[in-house]
């Protein structure tokens, strides 16, 4: 039983050492570079979409303010007309 645990530990160390070598290889670095480039492209696309959304929200807000101002003016005119009739 002790030998089994010892062999399992030694196998883990060997696998870990080999894994580190594989992860630090030139091919792995190319993969990391391409993945990072893809993430940066995605980030730029998201920022562009967020900018468009923010601009649309600003436009909607301004139009809503104008609608409310026109409604308030119409309400004021209605009140003035009803008091002049009375």
C-alpha positions, 0 to 999 in steps of 0.5 A: 500500500505504501508503494502504491502511494509512493508510485502515485506521488512520483507519477504526479510529479512526473506528469506535473513536470511534463505538463509545465514543459508542454505549457511553456513550449513555443507552440503553447505560447502561440496558442496563448497569443492567438487566444489573447488576440481573440479576447482583445478583438471581442473586447473592442467589439463589446466596447463599440456595442456599448457606445452605440447603446449609450448613444441610443439611450441618450437620444431616447432620453432627450426625445422623452423629455421633449414629449413631456415638455409638449404635454406639459405645455398642452396641459397648461394651455388647457387649464388656461382655456378652462379658466378663461371660459369660467 
